[in-house]
């Protein structure tokens, strides 16, 4: 009897290990390899199914929060944030969603005022750089990634908390953005041991921000804690700065021919933005953001926990820890947005692969998108947990457009040039690197 029991235990452990390895192998398949196995259309459905939690079957809001929060627990450990990305609590989710929706749908928002905030910040950056020592050719430079991060943070702080960027020491903006970047990377590399940054929290506290939330969340004029500020900042600032930097660099400096098209489409920015603007001209301008979000989605992957095995399954009953060892599922948004089989056919005599990587806002002209492209384009996710800043509110696309245009006008080719580290600056058909640590060497020379 003992022999049979041991044998059965060994068999079940072998089955468990094989199933775990199968999940890992499937996850390691590149989009192209996976697509070859099942076809582009089916592969697209699979990616959308992961993003929308459809893979888990019929689920409650509470279950969907759990499936998402488990894969974002590193963010809670690194930043202490409690929002819809990190919480399993339906109450906390609804409270955050109420505040976030109110902020992105702010009826009193003035896009021309926001543009002025961004423009004045960039002017100050250029003035500061001119006081630094010039190189042998008499040129000076900005650390581009740092300047863009600080500009985006300054605009988001003004929009959310009403704080004038001129009153914020630049060193504080640099510290906050660098610490967020460092903490993010730490949480990726060592999610189980990452600790919160005391420097980040202390610097945020030093700004003495006033809560944007009405009672009962924060009775004015109570100041929110650093973690409460980060809970609001992270879904906005953190998802904005890379999209803004990469779209600006691509449209105005990297791809030949893209700048003229971008300038023509955005000529009416910022006056065309928002409810009181020219809808036709705004529609043209927002195509800049749509294409930027295609090439450089805010979230390259959307991670979900695997659905719990059905209770009737014998394996989880015998091995209760099995569910905890299965690797996460990932909807590959970058692959959906760049797949040559979906985005390659552009009728412009480029190869399929080149066409998918080129910056072309004209893809979003009326009736241009194919059914396959419409299915594959999900920059704000899909289903019941879409980002509040998505297409319905228009906030995300307007903010990306506004910030990219401000950069294009103040740091465009007529003012200076971008040096992309060791890369060939005019490498046609190849996208820019998108890793957060791959842009640190970029400089704007003027």
N, C-alpha and C positions, 0 to 999 in steps of 0.2 A: 504493500500500500504506500509506504514511504517513497519507494522507487517511482511509482506512478505519479505521486504528487510532485516530486522534484522534476520529473520529466515534463509534466504539464506546465509547471512554472517556467522552465527553460523555454518551452515552445512559445508561451505567451510573451516572454521577454524578447525572444527573437522576432516575433511578429511585430511587437511594438517598435523595436529598433528599425526594422525594415520599413515600417510605415513612416517613421520619422525621417529616415533617409530619403524616402520617396518624395516627401513634401519638400525637403531641402533641394533635391535635384531639380524638381519642377520649378522651384523658385530661382534656381541658378540659370535656367535656360534663358538665353538672350531673347529679346523680343522677336528678332528675326527667326531664330531657331524655333521658338514656340509658334510663331505665325506659320512657319513652314509645315508644322505638324497638324495644325487645325484650320488654317486659312485665315486671311485677314479679317473677314467679317466676324467669324466666330471668336477670334482673338480679341477684337474690339469689344464684343459683348462681354467677354470674360473680364476685361479690365473695368468696364462700366459696372459690372456686377459686383466687383470688389469694392469700388468706390461708393456704391449706393447701398452696400450691406445686403444686396440681393442674394449673395452666396449663402447667407445664414438662414434663408427661408423667411417665414413670417416671424417678425420680431417686434418687440415693444420698444418705445423710445428709450427706456431704461436699459434694455439689452444692447441697443445700438451704441449708447454712451459707453457701456462697459467694453464693447469690442474695440472702440476707438481709444478710450482712455488707457487701456492696458499697454498699448503700443506707444503712448505719449508720456508714460510715467517718468521717463528721463527728464522731460521738461519740467515736471512738477518738482523733481529732485533738484534740478539745477537752478530753477528760478522761484520755486515756491508758488507758482501761479495756479489759480483756480478759475478755469473758464470752460467753455464747451469742449475744448480739445483735451482737457486733462481730467475732468470730473466724471464720476459715475453717479453723481447725485442729480436727479431730475430737477430739484429745487434750485441748485446752484446753476445748472444749465439754463433754466428759464430766466433766472435773475440776470445772468450774463447776457443772454440773447436779447432781453428787453433793453438793457443799457446799450449794447452794441448796435442794435437796430435803430435806436433813437439817435445815436451819434452819427451813423452813416446817412440817415434820412433827415438830418438837421435842416429844417426849412429856412433858417436864417443864414446858412452858409453862403458866403460871398466868394466866388471862385476868383474874381479879380483881386480881392484882398489876399487870398492865399497865394496867388501868383506873385504879388508884390512881396510877400514874406520870403518866398523862394528866391526871387530875383535879388532882393537886398542882401540876403545871406551870401549869395554867390559873388556879388560885388565886393562884399567885405572880405571874402576869401581871396579874391584877386588883389585887393589893396594890401592885405597882410603879406601875401607872397611877394609883392613888389619890394617890400622892405628887406627881404632876405637877399643873401649874396647871389649874384648871377653866375652862370657858368662861363666858360671861355668865349662863348658866342654871344654873351650878353643876354641870355635867356634865363627865365625863372620858371619854376614848375610848382604844380600842386600835386599832392598825393591824391589821386582821383577818387579811389574807393573811400578814403577817409572823408574827403569833402562831401561826397554824395551821401554817405551815411549820416553825417552831421546835418546836412541840409534836410534830408527826409525826416530825421528825428525832430528838428526844429519846427518843421511845418506840422507834423503830427501833434506835437505838444501844443502848438498854437491852436490847432483845430479842435483838439479834445479838451484842453484845459485852459485855453485862453491866455496862455503865458507868452509875453512878447519875447521873441528870440534874442532881441538886443539886450535883455536883462539876464540872459543865461551866459555864464562864462564859457568860452569855447572849450576850455579844458574839461569842463563838466560834460559837454556833449561828446568829446573824444573819449572820455573815461567810460561813459554809459555805453556808447556804441562798441568800443573795443571789448568791454567786459561781457556784453551780450554775445558778441562774436566768439570770444574765448570760451564762455560757458557753453555755448551751443556745440562747439567742437569737442569740448571735454565730455559733454553728455553723449555725444556720438561714440567717442572712443572708449569711455569707461562709464557706461550708464549706471552701474551698480555702486560706484564709489564717488561720483561727482557730488561736491558740496556747494551750497549757495555762496555767492560772492558778497562778503561784507562790504567791500569797496563799492560794488554796484549799488547795493541798497542804501549805503550812506550817501552816495552822490545823488541818488534820486530824492532822498529825504531832504537834502540841502536845497532843493528847488522850491520846497514849501508849496506844492501844488494843491489846488482846491478841487475837491471831487466834482466830476461832471454829473454824478448820479443824484437825482432828487430823492427825498425821503421815500421809503424807509431805509434805503441802502446806506445813505450817508446824509444825515441832517446837516445842511450848510451851517456854518462854513468849515466843517470838520475836514481835516486833511486826510487823504487816503494813505495807507501804508505803502511802502515800496513794492511789496508783492501785489497789492491791489492795482497799483499803477502799471506794473509789468503785465498783469493779466489783461489789461486793455491794450497796452502798447504792442505786445508781442504779435497778436494777429494782424496788426496794421503795419507798424514800422518794419518788423522782421520779414513780412511777406512783400514789402514794397521795394526796399532799397536795391536788392539784386536785380529785380525786373527793371527798375528805373535806370540803373547804371548800365546794364547790358543793352537795353533798348536804345539808350542815348548813344553809347559807343558804336553800336552796329549801324544805326540809321544815319549818324552824322559823321562818323570817322572810319568805319571799317569796310563797309560794302559800297563799291563804286556805284553811283547812280541813285542810291537810296535817299541821299540828303535832299536833293531837289524835290522829289516826290513828297518827302516828309514836310518840307517847308511849305509847299503848296497846300497840302491837306490841312495844315494846322495854322494857316495864316490868320484865322479869326480867333485863335486862342489868346487870352482867356475869356473874351467877351461872349463867345458862343456857348460856353459851358453852363449847364444848369437849366432850371426850368424857364428862366427869363431870356435865354439865349436863342440864337437862330438854330432851329432843330436840324435843318439840312446841313449847315456848316459844321455843327457839332457831330453829326453822324459821320461826316468825312474825317474829322479830326480824331474821333475815337478809334478809327481803324488802325491808327498808329499803335494804340495800346493793345488792340486785339491781336495784331501781329506780334507785338512784343511778348504778350502773354502766351502766344502759341510757341514761339521759339524758346522763351525763358519763363515757363510757368512758375508761379510763386512756390508751389510745392511740386518738386520733381516726382515724388512718389506719395501716395496716400496709403498709410499702413493700417491694417486691421488685424485684430486677433482672429485666429481660426475659430469657427463656430464650435461650440461644445458638441461632442459626440452625443448622439441620441441615447437616452437612458436605457433603451432596450439593448444597446450594444453590449456584448459580453466583455470586450476589452477594457472600456473605462471603468466598469464595475470592479474588475480584478486589479486594474492598474490605475488608481485614481489620479496619479500624478501625470498620466499620459497627456492630458490636455495642456498642461503647463509646459511641456517640452516641445510641442509642435511649433515650428517657425511661423512668424507672422506672414500674412498675405500682403502683397503690395500691388496697388494699381499704378502702373508705370505711365504717368501723365506725359513725361518728356517723350517717351517712345510713341505714344498716341499722337502727339502733336508734330512729330518729325518723321513718321514712318513713310519711306519713299513710295510704298505701295498705295498710300492714301493721299499724300501731298506732293508726289513727284510729277504728276501730269499737269504741267502748267502751260503747255502750248507755246513756250518761249525758246525752244531749241536748246534747252539745258538738259543735261542728263537727269534721270529721275532723282538720284541722290542729291545732286546739286540743287535742284529745284526745291526739294523739301527743306534745305538748310538756308535758302536765300530769304532775305527780309523783303517781303512784298505785301504791303497793306492792301493792295488791289485784290488780293484773294477774297477780301470781305466786301467787295463791290456787290451790288444787288445781283442775286441769282448766280453768283460765281461759285459758291460752295456746293460741292457735290453732297449727296446724302451720306456718303461714307465720311466725308470731312465734318459734316454737322454732328454725326455720331461721335467722332473721335475728339472733337474740340470741347474739353470740359475744364477750363482753367479755374472755375469756382466749384468744382466737384459736380455731383449729380445726385438726384434723389431728394430724400427728405431732410438731409443735413447739409444743404448747400451753404456756402459762405454768405453772410448778410451783405457783404460788399459787392456781390455778383451782379449779373445782368439786370435783375429786377430793379435794383436801386440805382445802378449806373455809377455808384461812388468809386469803385475800384478802377474802372476804365478812365473816368474823369481825372482821378488823382494821378494815375500813371501818365496820362497825356499831359497834364499840366506841368508836372515835374520834369518830364523829358523835354518838353518844349522850352522851359526855363533854362535847362542845361544847354540845349542846342543853340539858343540865342546868346547866352553869355559865354559858353565854352565851345563854340562852333569852330569850323575850319578857318573862318575869317579872323578869328582871334588867336588861335594856336592849333596845336596838334596833340593827339594822344599817342603815347608810346606804350605799346602793349607788351612790356617786358621783352622776352626774347623771341616773341612770335613774329612771323611775317605779317605786316599790317594789312596787306591787300590780298590775303589768301582767299581767292574767290571760291565760293561754294562751301567753305568751312566755317562753322559757327565758332564763336568765341568760347573759351573755357568758362564753365559755370560754377565751379567749386568756389566756396566763399574764401578760401585761402589762395586761390589762383589769380585773384585780381589785385592783390596787395602791391605788386610791383608796377602797376599802371601809373603813368604820370601824364599830366597835361602841361605841355610846354608852351610858353607864350612870350 
